[in-house]
């Protein structure tokens, strides 16, 4: 998979970055300051990172609650978005000595439509006499899709918010997708655009290569959203047979189909950011059907 992502990134150019992980000392000490690090990597589109927050907890929370031993929150904004250098923060360990995990969350906006997502990571820590130089890290973050209301100060009960009726908001307990899904969709968009350029330039050799890469990435997206690598659960009908068109008309039709593919993939990105499994599957099936129809005009 990595071998396919690398050329996609090369085509798009390295102009942005995203936060992908959390690192902290393996051992912390009571009332001692230590450094928490957000890990970054190249990404295929610009990301607006908003805020990061950290807390200690007896358990590795992955449900949107980071823990009662609050360490602090930090504004990220333009200065700390799309940077390839890791981002560090200074926090102080409390005297309670009860935390076994350090949990961190980052809220960001993705894409032209600014779809909001909150990713959460957890790393195991222990208390000792001094802060260690050895680090622990987590790259496998969770896209936290549940909504919650704060615990009432006079109650020991934590309540969750009722499901939203707003179709544009994330579901209260939505299913989230593999963290690579957005990268796979972006790579599909890159190769769809490259294929359009090849068609316009009548470069069939490069076009066939771009089409193969596009189909490969779309298969990976299909697997990630749960419709099967070949769209087995889509039940798409066979593409209809169309009467032959002139080369010029076939070119126009193929480009139109690919533009529709790009529009659908961008809509699918929004569904994924909202953790809307049903919508993501439906859109991906539409994408596969469009690409099947592309064979009538370009192969």
Buried (B, 14 or more C-beta within 10 A) or exposed (E): EEEBBEBBBEBBEEEBBBBBBBBBBBBBBEEBEBEBBBBBEBBBBBBBBBBBBBBBBEEBBBEBBBBBBEBEEBEBEEEBBBBEEEBEBEBBBBEEEEBBBBBBBBBBBBBEEEBBBBBBBBBEBEBBEEBBEEEBEBEEBBBBBBBBEEEEEEEEEEEEEEEEEEEEBBBBEBBBBBBBBBBBBBBBBBBBBBBBEBBEEEEEEBBBBBBEBBBBBBBBBBBBBEBBEEBEEBEBEEBEEEEEBEEEEBBBBBBBBBBBBBEBBBBBBBBBBBBBBEBBBBBBBBBBBBBBBBEBBBE
